[in-house]
Amino acid sequence: MRFTISSGSGQTLAIGQLFIQTSETGGQKLCFRSDHGTLIEGGAIAPDGDLTDAGQELYRQFFVAWGVMGITMSSQSR
């Protein structure tokens, strides 16, 4: 599924996709890769599959990457 990441003012910051990255030890992280190749790693996915903490960390990393608060992620249909 594809997503658009936008600032609070509506400026498009990135377009890309969410995916799960698995480490060599079997841990999983929620990540975002933009169409321009920017990789942003979120937090670890809980053993029960809960994405709450992973998603919160991903949004913190969006702030680190773009320095923008109030980021919105919207899904795109093709």
MDTraj code that builds the backbone (N, CA, C; nanometers):
import mdtraj as md
import numpy as np

residues = "MET ARG PHE THR ILE SER SER GLY SER GLY GLN THR LEU ALA ILE GLY GLN LEU PHE ILE GLN THR SER GLU THR GLY GLY GLN LYS LEU CYS PHE ARG SER ASP HIS GLY THR LEU ILE GLU GLY GLY ALA ILE ALA PRO ASP GLY ASP LEU THR ASP ALA GLY GLN GLU LEU TYR ARG GLN PHE PHE VAL ALA TRP GLY VAL MET GLY ILE THR MET SER SER GLN SER ARG".split()
xyz = np.array([
    [0.0837, -0.1171, 0.0000],
    [0.0000, 0.0000, 0.0000],
    [0.0889, 0.1244, 0.0000],
    [0.0471, 0.2239, -0.0748],
    [0.1256, 0.3464, -0.0883],
    [0.0673, 0.4557, 0.0003],
    [0.1566, 0.5436, 0.0468],
    [0.1172, 0.6495, 0.1374],
    [0.1808, 0.7818, 0.0962],
    [0.1100, 0.8896, 0.1278],
    [0.1636, 1.0241, 0.1147],
    [0.1846, 1.0774, 0.2552],
    [0.3028, 1.1317, 0.2828],
    [0.3343, 1.1949, 0.4107],
    [0.3261, 1.3450, 0.3870],
    [0.2413, 1.4130, 0.4654],
    [0.2192, 1.5560, 0.4470],
    [0.2424, 1.6316, 0.5765],
    [0.2823, 1.7578, 0.5634],
    [0.2959, 1.8465, 0.6797],
    [0.1571, 1.8967, 0.7181],
    [0.1485, 1.9611, 0.8340],
    [0.0221, 2.0171, 0.8791],
    [-0.0335, 2.1218, 0.7842],
    [0.0529, 2.1866, 0.7073],
    [0.0084, 2.2883, 0.6110],
    [-0.0310, 2.2270, 0.4764],
    [-0.0174, 2.0948, 0.4642],
    [-0.0574, 2.0275, 0.3414],
    [0.0543, 2.0025, 0.2420],
    [0.1763, 2.0425, 0.2747],
    [0.2898, 2.0205, 0.1850],
    [0.3243, 1.8717, 0.1831],
    [0.3384, 1.8137, 0.0647],
    [0.3784, 1.6738, 0.0537],
    [0.5271, 1.6627, 0.0830],
    [0.5593, 1.5814, 0.1849],
    [0.6987, 1.5598, 0.2240],
    [0.7575, 1.4375, 0.1556],
    [0.6754, 1.3360, 0.1362],
    [0.7231, 1.2129, 0.0718],
    [0.6046, 1.1280, 0.0283],
    [0.6317, 1.0460, -0.0697],
    [0.5373, 0.9434, -0.1137],
    [0.6153, 0.8136, -0.1146],
    [0.5558, 0.7081, -0.0608],
    [0.6265, 0.5814, -0.0554],
    [0.5403, 0.4715, 0.0030],
    [0.6075, 0.3759, 0.0684],
    [0.5335, 0.2613, 0.1209],
    [0.5829, 0.2209, 0.2589],
    [0.4918, 0.1662, 0.3356],
    [0.5257, 0.1052, 0.4638],
    [0.5665, -0.0384, 0.4388],
    [0.6579, -0.0893, 0.5200],
    [0.6931, -0.2299, 0.5114],
    [0.7497, -0.2748, 0.6451],
    [0.7569, -0.4044, 0.6619],
    [0.8137, -0.4627, 0.7835],
    [0.9521, -0.5130, 0.7502],
    [1.0499, -0.4663, 0.8286],
    [1.1886, -0.5072, 0.8097],
    [1.2223, -0.6082, 0.9193],
    [1.2747, -0.7228, 0.8796],
    [1.3115, -0.8275, 0.9743],
    [1.4628, -0.8317, 0.9888],
    [1.5090, -0.8279, 1.1144],
    [1.6530, -0.8326, 1.1404],
    [1.7016, -0.9768, 1.1369],
    [1.8323, -0.9931, 1.1419],
    [1.8922, -1.1270, 1.1425],
    [1.8510, -1.2070, 1.2656],
    [1.8162, -1.1365, 1.3739],
    [1.7754, -1.2044, 1.4972],
    [1.6262, -1.2331, 1.5013],
    [1.5536, -1.1934, 1.3974],
    [1.4103, -1.2213, 1.3889],
    [1.3216, -1.1087, 1.4377],
    [1.3794, -1.0012, 1.4904],
    [1.2997, -0.8864, 1.5328],
    [1.2439, -0.8139, 1.4120],
    [1.1292, -0.7522, 1.4291],
    [1.0648, -0.6814, 1.3185],
    [1.0421, -0.5359, 1.3531],
    [1.0630, -0.4481, 1.2521],
    [1.0406, -0.3043, 1.2673],
    [0.9474, -0.2570, 1.1578],
    [0.8654, -0.1581, 1.1929],
    [0.7809, -0.0913, 1.0956],
    [0.8644, 0.0187, 1.0310],
    [0.8721, 0.0207, 0.8984],
    [0.9565, 0.1162, 0.8268],
    [0.8803, 0.1818, 0.7129],
    [0.9364, 0.2930, 0.6654],
    [0.8824, 0.3648, 0.5507],
    [0.9959, 0.3898, 0.4537],
    [0.9709, 0.3633, 0.3253],
    [1.0685, 0.3937, 0.2198],
    [1.0005, 0.4841, 0.1178],
    [1.0608, 0.6002, 0.0962],
    [1.0040, 0.6939, -0.0007],
    [1.0409, 0.6512, -0.1425],
    [0.9698, 0.7062, -0.2379],
    [0.9987, 0.6783, -0.3787],
    [1.1381, 0.7260, -0.4173],
    [1.1946, 0.8200, -0.3414],
    [1.3293, 0.8710, -0.3686],
    [1.4368, 0.7928, -0.2933],
    [1.3959, 0.6868, -0.2213],
    [1.4929, 0.6004, -0.1561],
    [1.5212, 0.6293, -0.0103],
    [1.4579, 0.7308, 0.0470],
    [1.4778, 0.7599, 0.1887],
    [1.4158, 0.6486, 0.2726],
    [1.4951, 0.5910, 0.3616],
    [1.4479, 0.4852, 0.4504],
    [1.4359, 0.5418, 0.5907],
    [1.3180, 0.5282, 0.6494],
    [1.2944, 0.5732, 0.7859],
    [1.2482, 0.4531, 0.8657],
    [1.3278, 0.4185, 0.9679],
    [1.2962, 0.3031, 1.0519],
    [1.2137, 0.3468, 1.1710],
    [1.1050, 0.2757, 1.1936],
    [1.0223, 0.3000, 1.3108],
    [1.0647, 0.2082, 1.4235],
    [0.9727, 0.1852, 1.5134],
    [1.0021, 0.1027, 1.6296],
    [0.9772, -0.0442, 1.6045],
    [1.0109, -0.1222, 1.7064],
    [0.9919, -0.2670, 1.7003],
    [0.8434, -0.3007, 1.7093],
    [0.8036, -0.3998, 1.6334],
    [0.6667, -0.4500, 1.6378],
    [0.6561, -0.5452, 1.7560],
    [0.5516, -0.5280, 1.8354],
    [0.5321, -0.6119, 1.9537],
    [0.5128, -0.7584, 1.9132],
    [0.5516, -0.8520, 1.9995],
    [0.5366, -0.9941, 1.9678],
    [0.3938, -1.0350, 1.9318],
    [0.2947, -0.9626, 1.9869],
    [0.1549, -0.9951, 1.9551],
    [0.1059, -0.9262, 1.8278],
    [0.1971, -0.8542, 1.7575],
    [0.1633, -0.7872, 1.6326],
    [0.1115, -0.6464, 1.6484],
    [0.1015, -0.5964, 1.7719],
    [0.0539, -0.4597, 1.7957],
    [0.1526, -0.3597, 1.7353],
    [0.1006, -0.2666, 1.6570],
    [0.1843, -0.1676, 1.5884],
    [0.1867, -0.0317, 1.6584],
    [0.1230, -0.0196, 1.7747],
    [0.1117, 0.1105, 1.8416],
    [0.2480, 0.1729, 1.8679],
    [0.3351, 0.1047, 1.9400],
    [0.4673, 0.1594, 1.9719],
    [0.5522, 0.1770, 1.8466],
    [0.5426, 0.0814, 1.7552],
    [0.6200, 0.0903, 1.6305],
    [0.5781, 0.2124, 1.5496],
    [0.4475, 0.2386, 1.5431],
    [0.3971, 0.3539, 1.4700],
    [0.4342, 0.4855, 1.5356],
    [0.4289, 0.4903, 1.6694],
    [0.4672, 0.6127, 1.7400],
    [0.6142, 0.6453, 1.7153],
    [0.6985, 0.5429, 1.7175],
    [0.8411, 0.5664, 1.6904],
    [0.8623, 0.6090, 1.5454],
    [0.7869, 0.5521, 1.4532],
    [0.7979, 0.5917, 1.3128],
    [0.7640, 0.7403, 1.2972],
    [0.6595, 0.7870, 1.3638],
    [0.6248, 0.9290, 1.3562],
    [0.7322, 1.0165, 1.4196],
    [0.7947, 0.9700, 1.5272],
    [0.9069, 1.0460, 1.5862],
    [1.0214, 1.0571, 1.4859],
    [1.0461, 0.9495, 1.4136],
    [1.1528, 0.9515, 1.3138],
    [1.1179, 1.0392, 1.1940],
    [0.9883, 1.0505, 1.1606],
    [0.9467, 1.1456, 1.0576],
    [0.9851, 1.2867, 1.1010],
    [0.9616, 1.3196, 1.2276],
    [0.9985, 1.4522, 1.2783],
    [1.1488, 1.4737, 1.2681],
    [1.2270, 1.3716, 1.3040],
    [1.3728, 1.3823, 1.2940],
    [1.4142, 1.4061, 1.1483],
    [1.3523, 1.3346, 1.0568],
    [1.3890, 1.3452, 0.9147],
    [1.3514, 1.4802, 0.8547],
    [1.2317, 1.5312, 0.8884],
    [1.1828, 1.6512, 0.8211],
    [1.1706, 1.7726, 0.9124],
    [1.1808, 1.7540, 1.0438],
    [1.1706, 1.8656, 1.1366],
    [1.0341, 1.9315, 1.1385],
    [0.9316, 1.8540, 1.1102],
    [0.7962, 1.9072, 1.0996],
    [0.7048, 1.8337, 1.1978],
    [0.6278, 1.9101, 1.2748],
    [0.5269, 1.8519, 1.3636],
    [0.3949, 1.8423, 1.2877],
    [0.3024, 1.7649, 1.3377],
    [0.1707, 1.7564, 1.2772],
    [0.1702, 1.6847, 1.1443],
    [0.2507, 1.5826, 1.1321],
    [0.2600, 1.5069, 1.0063],
    [0.1376, 1.4167, 0.9920],
    [0.0878, 1.4093, 0.8691],
    [-0.0249, 1.3234, 0.8359],
    [0.0178, 1.2204, 0.7330],
    [-0.0263, 1.0966, 0.7542],
    [-0.0001, 0.9902, 0.6580],
    [-0.1344, 0.9497, 0.5978],
    [-0.1431, 0.9552, 0.4662],
    [-0.2662, 0.9198, 0.3959],
    [-0.2398, 0.8073, 0.2982],
    [-0.3319, 0.7120, 0.2936],
    [-0.3151, 0.6020, 0.1980],
    [-0.3583, 0.6493, 0.0596],
    [-0.2973, 0.5890, -0.0408],
    [-0.3298, 0.6209, -0.1802],
    [-0.3905, 0.4971, -0.2448],
    [-0.4960, 0.5170, -0.3190],
    [-0.5495, 0.4069, -0.3981],
    [-0.5076, 0.4282, -0.5417],
    [-0.4885, 0.3215, -0.6107],
    [-0.4441, 0.3331, -0.7506],
    [-0.5586, 0.3161, -0.8430],
])
top = md.Topology()
chain = top.add_chain()
for i, resn in enumerate(residues, 1):
    res = top.add_residue(resn, chain, resSeq=i)
    for name in ("N", "CA", "C"):
        top.add_atom(name, md.element.get_by_symbol(name[0]), res)
traj = md.Trajectory(xyz[None], top)
